[in-house]
Amino acid sequence: MWFRWLSAQGIEPRSPFREHIFQYKTHLQEQGKSKFTYLSYVVVVKLFYRYCSTRNYYDNIGEGINTGIKQRGHFKEALTSTQALKLMDSINTETIVGKRDKLIIALMLTNGLRTCEVHRLNICDFDKDGERTILHIQRKGRVDKNETIAVPEVVEGLFEEYIACREFNVEDPLIVNHLKGQKPRRLPKQTISHIVKQRLRAIGINDPKITAHSLRHTCGSLLVEMGLDVEMIKDLLGHSNTSTTRIYIEQAQRRRLIEENPGNKIGELITRPMKKQTN
């Protein structure tokens, strides 16, 4: 869209200036796009020229342009869809511990639950709304389980498999220890984080920037990549406003830049095909 706009304005797409980004932003505003939408488009342009500057293809003309979409210093990396699939497939569910661990990871990947939210779950928090399975959640910083989300079929199946192996009352905690000779007790948040980290190491991921919280970010990033409405992502993840949700757009765009390598397009514009040598 950026390059189409440049061409329509009679601006050489191979040599735009910083001022053109501001003009592009004004153009998007005049089209009636929401603030979040036009700032997201500007972020894409900024990321493109940041990438180009790292490869010495072009100056970083977007540097310092404020979009209000910033990455926090503590923000954890997300998994790719391939890594998420590998993580789920790696867990042996022939044991009750395997069933529990796969349920933990599925809750984080598909519904974006935080470690503390998984920790607080009781068996009775899985409920029915007609034919649909739902889950009541106590969000971070809340005292009541006053938020309800729909449960994906994969999570519903894992939940049923897990509790089928247990003796329980419906008010019992969902995620518990399974140590011989010990009464099942609710797993601490730190233990849940450790379990996820162990499962990540088992598939060869041992990066300090990838933790249990990364599964939540994976959920958000993948939903952005699939084009889900940002307001819906905000509600699913329990964000108070979209400013936090916007971080996932930058993360998804950064991954897209790496995968699609747009610098190749610049290379095609500024270089000629090599002529074949003839004998």
ZAMARGU-4260 file (C-alpha; in steps of 0.2 Angstrom, whole numbers, plus 5000, padded with zeros to 4 digits):
<rodrens>
0) 5000/5000/5000 | 5015/5012/5004 | 5023/5009/4987 | 5006/5011/4978 | 5003/5028/4987
5) 5021/5034/4982 | 5018/5030/4964 | 5001/5038/4964 | 5009/5054/4971 | 5022/5054/4958
10) 5036/5050/4970 | 5050/5038/4965 | 5047/5022/4975 | 5065/5018/4976 | 5070/5035/4984
15) 5057/5042/4996 | 5061/5054/5010 | 5056/5055/5028 | 5043/5069/5025 | 5034/5057/5013
20) 5030/5045/5028 | 5021/5060/5037 | 5012/5064/5021 | 5007/5045/5020 | 5001/5046/5038
25) 4990/5061/5034 | 4983/5053/5018 | 4978/5038/5029 | 4969/5050/5041 | 4960/5059/5028
30) 4953/5042/5022 | 4944/5040/5038 | 4955/5026/5045 | 4955/5024/5064 | 4970/5030/5073
35) 4975/5012/5077 | 4974/5007/5059 | 4984/5021/5051 | 4997/5020/5065 | 4999/5002/5061
40) 5002/5005/5043 | 5015/5018/5048 | 5023/5005/5059 | 5025/4993/5044 | 5034/5007/5034
45) 5045/5010/5049 | 5050/4992/5051 | 5053/4990/5032 | 5066/5004/5032 | 5073/4999/5048
50) 5076/4982/5040 | 5083/4990/5024 | 5095/5000/5034 | 5102/4985/5043 | 5106/4978/5026
55) 5113/4994/5019 | 5099/4995/5006 | 5092/5012/5011 | 5093/5024/5025 | 5081/5022/5040
60) 5070/5036/5035 | 5057/5031/5048 | 5068/5032/5063 | 5061/5042/5077 | 5044/5044/5070
65) 5032/5041/5085 | 5018/5029/5082 | 5013/5026/5100 | 5015/5007/5097 | 5030/5003/5107
70) 5038/4987/5112 | 5041/4985/5131 | 5058/4981/5138 | 5051/4965/5146 | 5041/4959/5131
75) 5045/4941/5128 | 5047/4933/5111 | 5033/4922/5104 | 5034/4905/5096 | 5031/4902/5077
80) 5016/4892/5072 | 5028/4878/5068 | 5037/4878/5085 | 5020/4879/5094 | 5014/4863/5084
85) 5030/4855/5088 | 5028/4859/5107 | 5011/4852/5107 | 5016/4836/5098 | 5031/4833/5109
90) 5021/4829/5125 | 5017/4811/5129 | 4999/4810/5135 | 5000/4792/5141 | 5004/4798/5158
95) 4993/4809/5169 | 5007/4822/5171 | 5008/4822/5152 | 4989/4825/5151 | 4991/4839/5163
100) 5006/4848/5155 | 4998/4847/5138 | 4982/4855/5145 | 4992/4869/5153 | 5001/4873/5137
105) 4985/4872/5126 | 4976/4884/5138 | 4991/4897/5136 | 4993/4894/5117 | 4974/4895/5112
110) 4967/4906/5125 | 4982/4916/5129 | 4980/4913/5148 | 4993/4920/5160 | 5002/4908/5172
115) 4993/4915/5186 | 4976/4913/5177 | 4980/4894/5174 | 4986/4893/5193 | 4969/4899/5199
120) 4958/4888/5189 | 4946/4875/5197 | 4938/4861/5189 | 4921/4869/5190 | 4927/4884/5180
125) 4924/4873/5165 | 4906/4876/5162 | 4893/4874/5148 | 4883/4888/5139 | 4871/4877/5129
130) 4881/4866/5118 | 4897/4877/5120 | 4910/4874/5133 | 4916/4890/5142 | 4929/4894/5155
135) 4927/4907/5169 | 4943/4916/5173 | 4950/4926/5187 | 4961/4939/5178 | 4977/4946/5184
140) 4974/4959/5197 | 4956/4954/5199 | 4947/4946/5214 | 4933/4937/5205 | 4931/4925/5191
145) 4920/4938/5181 | 4927/4935/5164 | 4921/4921/5152 | 4929/4914/5137 | 4924/4900/5124
150) 4935/4885/5125 | 4942/4878/5109 | 4938/4859/5105 | 4957/4854/5108 | 4957/4861/5125
155) 4940/4854/5129 | 4946/4836/5124 | 4962/4838/5134 | 4952/4844/5149 | 4941/4829/5148
160) 4956/4817/5146 | 4965/4824/5161 | 4951/4824/5174 | 4945/4807/5168 | 4961/4801/5176
165) 4958/4809/5193 | 4947/4807/5208 | 4940/4824/5212 | 4927/4836/5218 | 4921/4850/5206
170) 4928/4863/5218 | 4945/4856/5217 | 4960/4865/5209 | 4962/4860/5191 | 4981/4860/5189
175) 4989/4849/5203 | 5004/4839/5208 | 5004/4821/5205 | 5018/4814/5217 | 5016/4797/5225
180) 5011/4797/5243 | 5006/4816/5242 | 4989/4823/5242 | 4986/4833/5226 | 4988/4851/5229
185) 4987/4866/5217 | 5003/4869/5208 | 5011/4886/5212 | 5014/4898/5198 | 5032/4896/5198
190) 5030/4877/5195 | 5019/4880/5181 | 5032/4891/5173 | 5045/4879/5176 | 5035/4865/5168
195) 5033/4875/5152 | 5051/4880/5152 | 5056/4861/5153 | 5044/4857/5139 | 5052/4870/5128
200) 5069/4864/5132 | 5064/4846/5127 | 5061/4853/5109 | 5077/4862/5108 | 5071/4880/5113
205) 5082/4886/5128 | 5081/4905/5125 | 5080/4917/5140 | 5068/4927/5130 | 5056/4913/5128
210) 5047/4908/5143 | 5029/4902/5149 | 5023/4920/5146 | 5029/4918/5128 | 5015/4906/5125
215) 5002/4920/5128 | 5012/4931/5116 | 5011/4917/5103 | 4992/4917/5105 | 4991/4936/5102
220) 5004/4936/5088 | 4996/4922/5078 | 4979/4929/5080 | 4986/4946/5072 | 4994/4936/5058
225) 4977/4927/5055 | 4968/4944/5053 | 4957/4943/5069 | 4950/4960/5074 | 4961/4969/5087
230) 4947/4972/5099 | 4942/4954/5099 | 4961/4950/5103 | 4960/4963/5117 | 4945/4955/5125
235) 4952/4937/5123 | 4968/4941/5132 | 4960/4952/5145 | 4969/4968/5141 | 4961/4984/5148
240) 4964/4993/5132 | 4972/4991/5114 | 4988/4999/5118 | 4995/4983/5125 | 4987/4973/5111
245) 4996/4984/5098 | 5013/4976/5103 | 5008/4960/5094 | 5006/4969/5078 | 5024/4975/5078
250) 5030/4957/5083 | 5020/4949/5069 | 5027/4962/5057 | 5044/4959/5062 | 5042/4940/5059
255) 5035/4944/5042 | 5049/4955/5038 | 5061/4940/5042 | 5051/4927/5033 | 5047/4937/5017
260) 5064/4946/5016 | 5057/4962/5007 | 5075/4968/5004 | 5075/4957/4989 | 5062/4968/4981
265) 5074/4983/4983 | 5088/4972/4976 | 5078/4968/4961 | 5074/4987/4958 | 5092/4993/4959
270) 5102/4979/4951 | 5102/4972/4933 | 5100/4953/4929 | 5117/4946/4926 | 5121/4942/4908
275) 5125/4924/4904 | 5143/4922/4898 | 5144/4915/4880 | 5159/4904/4874
</rodrens>
